[in-house]
Amino acid sequence: MPIIPKKNINILDKTKNTVSFNKELNSSKQVKLNSMTCDIDLINKFNELATKRKWNKTTLMNEILRDYFD
């Protein structure tokens, strides 16, 4: 099977400018984001919130990034 490179995920920031999320995060933010994805309770909390507010995955990621990195 051929190796498929990761695609950049475009996320809107507060000023509605598109920022590339894949490699532009500095290493401390990458470590923090990786640790967040390993926290099952935190993931469940955000999934419940997303279901309650009827967010799609993009909106959910925007909210997570806004809350934890601003």
BELNOR-V667997 format. One record per helix or strand of 2 or more residues. SS is the DSSP state (a for helix, b for strand). FROM is the first residue (numbers start at 1). LEN is the number of residues. If there is no record, write none. Layout:
# BELNOR-V667997
<<SS,FROM,LEN> <SS,FROM,LEN>>
This chain:
# BELNOR-V667997
<<b,10,3> <b,18,3> <a,27,11> <a,40,14> <a,57,13>>
